[in-house]
Amino acid sequence: MDYHAYESMFNEVSPLGDVLVGEGNFSEIHGELGYLFLNSIIKTLGGDYAILLLVIAFLGIGILCYSSYAYSLFPITAIFLYFNRFFFFFFMGQIRAGVAAALFIFSIKYIEERQLYKFLGIIIIACLFHKVAAIGIFVYFLSRFRFKSKHY
């Protein structure tokens, strides 16, 4: 898991005041801008790494729960399946990917409603946490195609 790498990023990131006056060190640290910015905000407010993890968990799980209740006929089942399959991987290891995945799930509404700009806005925010979220753009365009399924 990436626990120690994320902790190291948190310890290295500049406080928000330094970032706002152009003296931040984001370019020297491996990580997406949104994640580093969130680290900087937490550090500036006096939080430590544990607080950062708590904020990320609330952010990701909050978005996931909202999306499940908004989009699913069986939200408790959807949440259970997500937690059962992905929770420990995303929120206990790949925390940036967990937030990006939650944002992608949130953006599905805009795929269904064919609202490209809102969808892209959410995907761009997700990419600020993990670049892999960019794959979501292909989902929007693939959703136009109707694939035939064969029944045997």
N, C-alpha and C positions, 0 to 999 in steps of 0.2 A: 504494500500500500504506500501511498505517497504522503503519509502523515508528516514525516520529518522534512520532506521537501517543501510542503506547504508552510510548515512552521518556520523554516529557514526564510522563505519568501516574506512571511509576516515580519520577522525580525529585521530583515534588510530594507524593507520598503520605507520610504521617507514619509514623515507626517504630512498631512494635507496642506498645512501652511507653506511648506517648502515646495510642494507640487504646484500650488497656485501661483507662486512667484517664479516658476521656471527652474527651480533648483532641485526638483525631484529626481529620483534615480530609476524611474520606470524602465528606461531603455537598457539599463544594466541588469535587469532581473527578468528571467524567463517566466512568462505568464501573460495572459490576456489583460488588456487595459481595464476592463470593468472589474475583474477580480482584484487587480492591484489597487485600483481606486477604492474599492470597498475595504481592503486591508488598511489603506491610508486613513480612511475615515474612522475606522474602529480604533486604530492606534492613536489618532488625534483626540478622540473622545476618552482616552484613558483605558480602553479595553485591552485585554491580552488575547493571546491566540485562542484560548477556550471561548471567549466571548465571540470572536470571529466565527468559530465553528457553530456556536449557538445561533448567531444571526443567519448564517448560510442555511442551517437546518430549517429554521423558521421560514425563511424566504422560499426555499425549494419545496418544502412540505406544504406550506401555505398555498403556493401556486398550484401544486398537484391536487390538494384537497378541493380548492375552488373549482378547478377544471373538472374534476371527477363529478362534483355535484352539478355543475353547469351542463355537462355534455353526456353523462352516462345515465342510462335508465336504472342502473344498479350501482350507485356510487360507492357504497361500502365494499361491494365485490371488486370494483375497479381498484380502489385504494388497497384492498387486501392483496390483490394480484400484483400490483406494483411493488408493494412492500416485500412481498414474498419473493419476488424475482430480482428486483433491482436495488432495494434500499441499502443493503450493506455494501454493495459494490459502489453505488454512486455517492451516498452520503457518508460512508465510513472510509472511503478510499479516494475515489475520484470526485471530490466535492465540487469542483468547477463543472464537471460534466453533469452532475446531479441538478444543478441550477439550470444549465442549458437544456437538459432533457425536460425539466418541468416547464420551462418557457416554450419549448417546442410543442408539448402537449397542449398548453394554453393556446397556442397559435392555430391549432386544428380548426377551431371555430371559424377563423377567417379563411381557411381553405374551403370549407363547406359553403360559406357565404360569398365566395369569390371576391374577397376584398384584398387584393394584392398588396396595396400599400400598408395596410394595417398588419398583414401577415409578415411582410418584409421588415417592418419596424420591430416586431417582436423577435424575428430571427436575427436581426442585427444586434439587438440587446443580448440575445442568447450567445451570439458570437463574441461579445465582449467578455464572456465568461469561459467559453470554449469554442475554438475554431471549427470543431466537428459539426456544430449546429448549422453551418452553411449547407450541409447536405439536405437540410429541410427545404431549401429552395427547389430542389428537384422534385420533392414530394408535391409541391403546389402544381407544377406543370404535369407531372404524371397523373395527378388526380383527374385531369380532363379526359384521359383515356378510359374506356370501359373494356376491361379484360374479360374474355369469355372463360367461364369455368366449365370444366367437364365433370359430369356426374357419372360415376361408374356403379 
